[in-house]
Amino acid sequence: MEDYSLRYTPSSFRNWSPWMVFLSCLVGLSAMAGYALDAAFVNEFGFANSVWGFAIASVVTLPLTIVIAFAIARKHIDIDLLTRGSGFGYLGSTVTSLVYATYTLIFLAYEGAIMAQAVTALSGLDIHWSYVVVAVVMIPLTLYGMSFSSRFQAWTWPIWVALIGVAVVTAATAPDAGAHMLNPQPQGSTASALGLSFVAIFVIAAANLSLATQVGEQGDYLRLMPDPLPGRRVRWRAAVIMGGPGFALFAMVIFFASTLLVGYADTQAPADQVALPVDLFTVVYQRLTGNHTAALVLAGVLVLLSQIKINIMNTYSGSLSWSNFFSRILHRHPGRAVWVVFQVALSLVLMELDIFDNIVTVLGVYANVGIAWIGAMVSDLVINKRLLKIGPSHVEFRRAHLYNVNPVGFGSMVVAAAVSLVAYFGLFGATMAALAPFVSLVLALVLPPVIALATKGRFYEARTSEFPPDTSEAECVRCAGTYELIDMATCPFHDGAICSLCCSTEGACHDSCKPHAWLPGRTELGMPRVGVPAMITEGTS
């Protein structure tokens, strides 16, 4: 079933323990992107500005990601399906699938470029050919989904922890390590002498707000969480928190570790060399080994292992998102493997276009859109559904039940992103340009309840399905698979019950079950209902 990648994940498939799911979520910690970005920020803006920028971003993203992580873990659907029922509608969430796919693509390419740098350093291969090598390697490693990923991540953690631990201890025991960390002195740069700067702090914070979208990648694993057992709810909640929103806290730990490494390396090498993780760790390991070749091998192993771990997640999550996007656009699902290749091919293009040297600008632009999406979702889940009780209390993700576009979330995201992008490109001055993603977030939080009240919640559900009582499963009339009713809808076009994935890939029906898919329809009961023929429930339980 390809990890139930485009549908509700049933309990029969969720066989991993909360601990194993948590370990899979932690893979983001291995990313060398953090060390590269930290080096770039610290060397350009100084430690004080960087730490404040990272802290502000973490404080802002933590509550947002807590809401989404628990929704995914409890509903057992990925962030794309969660978006559908959180005020965006069926086709409205297609845009957010593209937003999410773009995020995974950016970091797959960026992390891939870092991996390619290690390949070149170890082999002498031209960097452009190294890009090709690392792209091709990711395809077989990602085809088997969670089954392979969970084992690989668990087996490789001890090696990674040992290598990164040795590096941190080596840097920490260097003379004046603390002083160099707090006041880095990159060769050829005077930026470390800068004092606190409001604009610098929020430039850094804005770029890191884009990492709120990381909860989507965490969610691709959190949806596999088993239901909490009596007496173990505290452990279950801890696994969700640390596996999802805990990423923001771990990012701060990585920041202090990386600035410690950068502070030492700056005294030994030029800033542009320290910006490359393989060179950064080579400098640090050379203090330990006293031998450049041995240090390079250790650094190469660490970087390659780290990048394989994180890029399994980036490739896997990207393939799921492209699957969601194209299944709605093309009404076809050729299989997740196709989108693995597609994701890797696009990342290769970005690597060749030198995304590594332009990542701060890319993240600065992306943050305006990504945070608008996340903010609108959280606003709908918390304010609309819980506080105002507008719309259904559950998260409806089935195409057959949704309007094509719900202006509550989709409209809020578009407005918030558009205003913030205008601000980002300087129309309202330099200060507002630095604050643009925060403008996006505020608008995305405020607009959903306003639009929901104005529309009276009429765009959440186009219709409902009625199944005979005492049934918990039904057989899909198209694929003949048997699924839980939460993943099924009644289909008048096929005269039977249809699963959510087959419904998404059905192009011939033209939404005949909800002819009012763009605008609310009216019936005597206020909502169209379609029953299921008795014959299709025979043999179900």
VOGU-3710 file (C-alpha; in Angstrom, 3 decimals, decimal comma):
1> medyslrytp> 0,000/0,000/0,000  3,065/2,271/-0,301  2,905/3,217/3,389  -0,739/4,370/2,916  0,943/7,497/1,632  -2,152/9,209/0,179  -4,816/8,045/2,577  -5,700/7,460/6,215  -3,195/5,144/7,912  -5,118/2,270/9,550
11> ssfrnwspwm> -4,215/0,816/12,931  -3,264/-2,487/11,312  -0,324/-0,769/9,585  0,833/1,318/12,541  2,962/-1,403/14,098  5,919/0,750/15,152  6,325/1,764/18,766  6,229/5,478/19,687  9,970/5,147/20,371  10,728/3,910/16,838
21> vflsclvgls> 8,588/6,642/15,277  10,354/9,196/17,465  13,776/7,947/16,324  12,698/8,265/12,694  11,531/11,829/13,348  14,885/12,720/14,886  16,619/12,290/11,557  16,343/16,054/11,025  19,014/16,503/13,696  21,596/14,876/11,479
31> amagyaldaa> 21,249/17,513/8,768  24,448/19,355/7,953  22,304/22,254/6,711  22,130/23,525/10,277  25,905/23,701/10,583  26,288/25,367/7,185  23,552/27,941/7,871  24,839/28,633/11,384  28,321/29,229/10,007  26,953/31,614/7,392
41> fvnefgfans> 24,854/33,582/9,891  27,506/33,778/12,620  30,278/34,810/10,257  28,105/37,474/8,630  26,098/38,842/11,581  27,992/37,745/14,698  26,986/35,406/17,543  24,665/37,762/19,456  22,468/38,621/16,478  22,382/34,985/15,412
51> vwgfaiasvv> 21,374/33,578/18,785  18,554/36,109/19,146  17,341/35,394/15,641  17,303/31,635/16,193  15,636/32,023/19,604  12,821/34,204/18,235  12,168/31,766/15,395  12,072/28,824/17,821  9,668/30,560/20,213  7,319/31,436/17,351
61> tlpltiviaf> 7,352/28,055/15,608  7,075/25,864/18,719  3,352/26,414/19,513  2,419/26,260/15,825  4,120/22,928/15,313  2,717/21,480/18,553  -0,815/21,921/17,222  -0,058/20,338/13,855  2,040/17,476/15,247  -0,711/16,327/17,626
71> aiarkhidid> -3,374/16,664/14,934  -1,337/14,444/12,589  -0,509/11,872/15,290  -4,150/11,621/16,425  -5,802/11,694/12,998  -3,166/9,469/11,314  -3,076/11,535/8,139  -0,187/13,489/6,664  -0,011/17,269/6,489  -1,471/17,379/2,969
81> lltrgsgfgy> -4,641/15,582/4,040  -4,776/17,596/7,253  -4,666/20,786/5,195  -7,674/19,733/3,096  -9,933/19,695/6,132  -8,360/22,678/7,893  -10,043/25,379/5,877  -8,480/24,845/2,444  -10,806/22,522/0,561  -9,874/19,777/-1,879
91> lgstvtslvy> -8,293/21,802/-4,686  -7,235/24,620/-2,360  -4,905/22,205/-0,620  -3,365/21,361/-3,977  -1,515/24,667/-3,796  -0,198/23,858/-0,332  0,978/20,467/-1,593  3,107/22,414/-4,030  4,306/24,708/-1,217  5,279/21,686/0,875
101> atytliflay> 6,886/19,864/-2,049  8,954/22,983/-2,702  10,207/22,955/0,883  11,331/19,323/0,693  12,910/20,024/-2,692  14,870/23,055/-1,440  16,404/21,083/1,397  16,962/17,931/-0,633  18,993/20,026/-3,078  20,802/21,970/-0,344
111> egaimaqavt> 21,620/18,866/1,684  22,533/17,058/-1,524  25,002/19,816/-2,407  26,641/19,396/1,013  26,842/15,646/0,433  28,368/16,243/-3,006  31,028/18,483/-1,443  32,050/15,537/0,749  32,158/13,191/-2,249  34,401/15,651/-4,107
121> alsgldihws> 36,663/16,162/-1,099  37,139/12,405/-0,666  37,405/11,379/-4,315  38,527/14,442/-6,243  35,529/14,043/-8,538  34,303/17,219/-10,214  31,532/18,768/-8,102  28,989/18,629/-10,908  29,497/14,890/-11,295  29,257/14,546/-7,518
131> yvvvavvmip> 25,811/16,151/-7,727  24,787/13,381/-10,122  26,204/10,665/-7,851  24,380/11,813/-4,725  21,133/12,258/-6,643  21,223/8,733/-8,057  22,113/7,198/-4,677  18,947/8,563/-3,032  16,562/6,699/-5,358  17,074/3,099/-4,154
141> ltlygmsfss> 17,387/4,241/-0,523  13,912/5,817/-0,557  11,828/3,375/-2,583  10,953/1,159/0,381  9,483/3,912/2,527  9,099/3,584/6,283  9,990/-0,121/6,344  13,610/0,556/5,357  13,861/4,069/6,787  13,014/3,111/10,373
151> rfqawtwpiw> 15,676/0,380/10,450  18,350/2,482/8,756  17,821/5,443/11,063  17,924/3,281/14,191  21,087/1,399/13,150  23,062/4,486/12,189  22,308/6,713/15,184  25,117/5,319/17,414  27,747/5,961/14,720  26,466/9,473/14,068
161> valigvavvt> 26,267/10,379/17,775  29,829/9,137/18,330  31,259/11,120/15,397  29,435/14,366/16,195  30,163/13,983/19,920  33,901/13,604/19,307  33,884/16,711/17,098  32,056/18,852/19,680  34,325/17,712/22,525  37,415/18,372/20,384
171> aatapdagah> 36,290/21,937/19,661  35,161/22,543/23,250  38,565/21,596/24,678  40,492/23,934/22,377  42,143/26,981/24,019  39,714/29,891/24,485  36,880/27,851/22,931  34,168/29,797/24,746  35,601/33,169/23,775  35,878/32,199/20,111
181> mlnpqpqgst> 32,310/30,868/20,178  30,870/34,102/21,571  33,124/36,341/19,484  34,000/34,500/16,270  36,824/36,002/14,273  36,539/34,644/10,735  39,629/35,276/8,663  39,031/38,057/6,166  35,828/39,321/7,827  35,002/42,067/10,344
191> asalglsfva> 31,332/41,164/10,753  31,881/39,662/14,205  32,600/43,140/15,545  29,034/44,230/14,820  26,744/44,885/17,773  23,101/43,941/18,113  21,060/44,919/15,078  17,262/44,788/14,897  17,326/44,197/11,152  20,015/41,494/11,386
201> ifviaaanls> 18,153/39,648/14,140  14,905/39,545/12,186  16,593/38,664/8,906  17,911/35,560/10,660  14,612/34,887/12,444  12,651/35,307/9,201  14,803/32,811/7,322  14,386/30,306/10,147  10,611/30,715/10,240  10,611/28,650/7,066
211> latqvgeqgd> 11,605/25,701/9,259  8,060/25,630/10,658  7,245/23,727/7,476  9,598/21,004/8,741  6,683/19,711/10,824  5,289/18,345/7,569  8,294/16,054/7,189  8,041/15,082/10,846  4,352/14,431/10,218  5,095/11,875/7,515
221> ylrlmpdplp> 6,394/9,740/10,372  4,095/10,968/13,157  1,035/9,771/11,200  2,344/6,245/11,881  2,072/6,689/15,642  0,097/3,882/17,303  -2,910/4,908/19,355  -1,885/5,730/22,940  -2,316/2,838/25,367  -3,923/3,304/28,801
231> grrvrwraav> -1,292/4,233/31,337  1,218/5,208/28,641  -0,286/8,438/27,407  2,507/10,522/28,931  5,125/8,557/26,978  3,039/8,846/23,820  2,689/12,626/24,191  6,400/12,956/24,910  7,227/11,025/21,733  4,942/13,294/19,684
241> imggpgfalf> 6,319/16,499/21,204  9,970/15,551/20,891  9,494/13,965/17,481  7,564/16,903/16,045  7,751/20,389/17,595  10,838/19,315/19,547  12,715/19,959/16,332  12,657/23,689/17,180  14,297/22,982/20,542  16,858/20,644/19,040
251> amviffastl> 17,640/23,320/16,448  18,836/25,572/19,271  21,057/22,791/20,622  22,511/22,352/17,127  23,045/26,112/16,945  25,226/26,167/20,075  27,118/23,061/18,968  27,728/24,452/15,503  28,807/27,898/16,737  31,282/26,165/19,047
261> lvgyadtqap> 32,686/24,284/16,037  32,684/27,403/13,860  34,352/29,491/16,570  37,284/27,093/16,671  37,466/26,529/12,902  37,485/30,286/12,244  40,841/30,477/13,998  42,283/27,848/11,667  40,744/28,503/8,225  39,089/31,225/6,105
271> adqvalpvdl> 35,357/31,852/6,559  34,427/30,584/3,086  36,092/27,264/3,879  34,398/26,951/7,265  31,039/27,409/5,513  31,461/23,961/3,911  30,590/21,271/6,502  33,137/18,762/5,201  35,911/21,368/5,578  34,555/22,570/8,915
281> ftvvyqrltg> 34,719/19,081/10,431  38,052/18,333/8,775  39,558/21,331/10,573  38,081/20,158/13,893  39,106/16,500/13,496  42,607/17,555/12,484  43,113/18,921/15,987  42,200/15,449/17,289  44,199/13,304/14,853  47,038/15,601/13,871
291> nhtaalvlag> 46,714/14,189/10,377  44,827/15,867/7,529  44,000/12,646/5,673  42,596/10,925/8,760  40,620/14,056/9,634  39,204/14,264/6,111  38,087/10,625/6,216  36,310/11,118/9,554  34,667/14,317/8,308  33,667/12,650/5,054
301> vlvllsqiki> 32,070/9,694/6,816  30,157/12,013/9,169  28,863/14,270/6,399  27,917/11,402/4,072  26,110/9,521/6,843  24,330/12,679/8,002  23,208/13,600/4,518  21,977/10,127/3,631  19,902/10,109/6,819  18,287/13,492/6,211
311> nimntysgsl> 17,856/13,094/2,474  15,951/9,849/2,931  13,420/12,013/4,764  13,551/14,821/2,181  13,113/12,439/-0,736  10,411/10,371/0,965  8,373/13,376/2,090  8,778/15,056/-1,280  7,535/11,963/-3,095  4,418/11,911/-0,906
321> swsnffsril> 3,729/15,566/-1,552  4,186/15,311/-5,310  1,893/12,273/-5,246  -0,786/14,315/-3,499  -0,328/17,229/-5,873  -0,457/15,311/-9,142  -3,192/12,884/-8,076  -5,487/15,896/-7,768  -4,298/17,600/-10,951  -4,027/14,563/-13,236
331> hrhpgravwv> -6,428/12,164/-11,463  -3,723/9,534/-11,673  -1,431/7,848/-9,181  1,313/5,972/-11,034  3,008/5,057/-7,766  5,221/6,832/-5,256  8,387/5,504/-6,931  7,710/7,747/-9,937  7,673/10,812/-7,717  10,856/9,705/-5,932
341> vfqvalslvl> 12,651/9,924/-9,275  10,892/13,213/-10,083  11,920/14,746/-6,738  15,532/13,652/-7,123  15,716/14,946/-10,717  14,459/18,388/-9,697  16,918/18,516/-6,813  19,750/17,782/-9,235  18,716/20,798/-11,306  18,794/23,035/-8,209
351> meldifdniv> 22,193/21,697/-7,187  23,573/22,484/-10,623  22,090/25,997/-10,297  24,187/26,473/-7,122  21,450/26,569/-4,496  24,127/26,183/-1,801  25,421/29,735/-2,201  21,921/31,231/-2,422  20,108/29,349/0,342  19,583/32,325/2,682
361> tvlgvyanvg> 17,785/34,292/-0,038  15,744/31,236/-1,061  14,627/30,586/2,525  13,872/34,274/3,085  11,443/34,305/0,169  9,965/30,891/0,953  9,293/31,765/4,602  6,604/34,267/3,596  4,533/31,572/1,908  5,354/28,625/4,172
371> iawigamvsd> 4,470/30,430/7,405  1,212/31,695/5,861  0,178/28,101/5,190  1,148/26,844/8,663  -0,444/29,826/10,418  -3,754/29,475/8,565  -3,940/25,773/9,438  -3,255/26,374/13,117  -5,780/29,197/13,239  -8,493/26,979/11,791
381> lvinkrllki> -7,684/23,989/14,009  -7,525/26,001/17,234  -9,689/29,110/16,824  -12,351/28,020/14,359  -12,829/24,378/15,286  -12,194/24,480/19,027  -13,068/27,974/20,204  -15,694/29,226/17,740  -17,077/25,747/16,884  -17,335/26,717/13,214
391> gpshvefrra> -17,399/23,853/10,738  -17,089/20,155/11,589  -15,118/19,196/14,672  -13,349/16,465/12,703  -10,831/16,941/9,900  -12,521/15,980/6,627  -10,004/14,974/3,942  -12,120/12,990/1,460  -12,616/14,591/-1,948  -16,238/13,416/-2,109
401> hlynvnpvgf> -17,118/15,463/0,983  -15,171/18,655/0,347  -15,771/21,850/-1,554  -13,075/22,473/-4,101  -11,936/25,661/-2,364  -12,619/26,836/1,166  -11,833/30,558/1,435  -11,263/30,262/5,193  -7,783/28,784/4,978  -6,929/29,117/1,323
411> gsmvvaaavs> -8,005/32,757/1,073  -6,196/33,628/4,284  -2,980/32,027/3,079  -3,082/33,793/-0,295  -3,706/37,214/1,242  -1,084/36,761/3,971  1,566/35,510/1,550  0,864/38,238/-1,016  1,063/41,101/1,509  4,220/39,735/3,127
421> lvayfglfga> 5,972/39,191/-0,213  5,250/42,782/-1,188  6,762/43,851/2,140  9,721/41,493/1,717  10,699/43,048/-1,583  10,937/46,480/0,037  7,726/48,316/-0,808  7,201/49,288/2,852  10,842/49,930/3,743  13,814/47,964/5,100
431> tmaalapfvs> 12,336/47,306/8,549  9,120/45,820/7,180  11,168/43,797/4,711  12,938/42,141/7,645  9,611/41,582/9,420  7,743/40,341/6,334  7,332/36,673/7,404  5,994/37,842/10,776  3,443/39,990/8,932  2,491/36,858/7,017
441> lvlalvlppv> 2,052/34,891/10,241  -0,114/37,526/11,949  -2,427/37,817/8,940  -2,631/34,028/8,614  -3,709/33,721/12,251  -6,238/36,567/12,193  -7,970/36,101/8,828  -9,354/32,503/9,143  -11,834/33,254/11,962  -12,870/36,477/10,218
451> ialatkgrfy> -13,597/34,667/6,943  -15,185/31,703/8,740  -17,617/34,007/10,552  -18,373/35,883/7,334  -19,113/32,662/5,399  -20,764/30,973/8,408  -18,629/27,900/7,843  -20,545/26,864/4,711  -17,473/25,823/2,727  -16,186/23,036/4,979
461> eartsefppd> -18,337/20,085/3,853  -20,136/19,746/0,529  -21,979/16,589/1,582  -21,757/13,545/3,854  -22,025/9,804/3,319  -24,397/7,441/5,086  -23,391/3,847/5,738  -25,513/1,134/7,330  -25,148/0,966/11,107  -22,810/-1,518/12,755
471> tseaecvrca> -20,299/-1,429/9,897  -16,689/-0,390/10,385  -15,270/-1,258/6,963  -16,378/-1,311/3,334  -15,014/-2,598/0,061  -13,982/-0,071/-2,575  -15,961/-0,469/-5,781  -12,906/0,464/-7,892  -9,848/-1,187/-6,339  -11,684/-3,926/-4,358
481> gtyelidmat> -9,650/-3,091/-1,255  -11,318/-3,081/2,150  -10,799/0,030/4,271  -12,093/1,616/7,438  -15,138/3,847/6,928  -13,120/6,954/7,793  -11,321/6,383/4,474  -14,511/5,659/2,460  -17,282/7,673/0,818  -20,456/6,739/-0,995
491> cpfhdgaics> -20,224/7,193/-4,757  -23,380/7,574/-6,898  -21,267/7,575/-10,065  -19,985/4,037/-9,355  -23,068/3,068/-7,347  -21,064/1,895/-4,371  -18,504/2,850/-1,774  -15,167/4,245/-2,893  -11,915/4,736/-0,996  -10,406/8,194/-0,692
501> lccstegach> -7,490/7,466/-3,044  -9,638/5,983/-5,824  -11,965/8,946/-5,415  -9,023/11,329/-5,857  -7,879/9,606/-9,032  -11,348/9,385/-10,582  -11,546/11,900/-13,411  -14,642/10,726/-15,274  -17,201/11,539/-12,593  -16,670/15,328/-12,731
511> dsckphawlp> -17,761/15,596/-9,093  -21,252/14,304/-9,886  -21,792/13,571/-6,194  -21,413/17,281/-5,409  -22,396/19,386/-8,439  -22,179/22,458/-6,207  -18,472/21,811/-5,445  -17,508/25,454/-6,025  -20,432/27,042/-4,181  -22,544/25,841/-1,251
521> grtelgmprv> -25,646/23,878/-2,254  -28,912/23,748/-0,367  -31,136/20,846/0,597  -33,924/20,471/3,071  -31,413/19,265/5,658  -28,874/21,897/4,722  -26,325/19,398/3,383  -26,546/16,817/0,607  -26,375/13,245/1,840  -25,741/10,184/-0,252
531> gvpamitegt> -26,473/6,730/1,087  -24,674/3,537/0,226  -26,473/0,660/-1,495  -27,033/-2,223/0,893  -25,373/-4,698/-1,475  -21,895/-3,212/-1,024  -21,868/-3,798/2,721  -22,300/-7,539/2,437  -19,348/-9,260/4,018  -18,140/-6,164/5,842
541> s> -17,830/-5,917/9,568
//
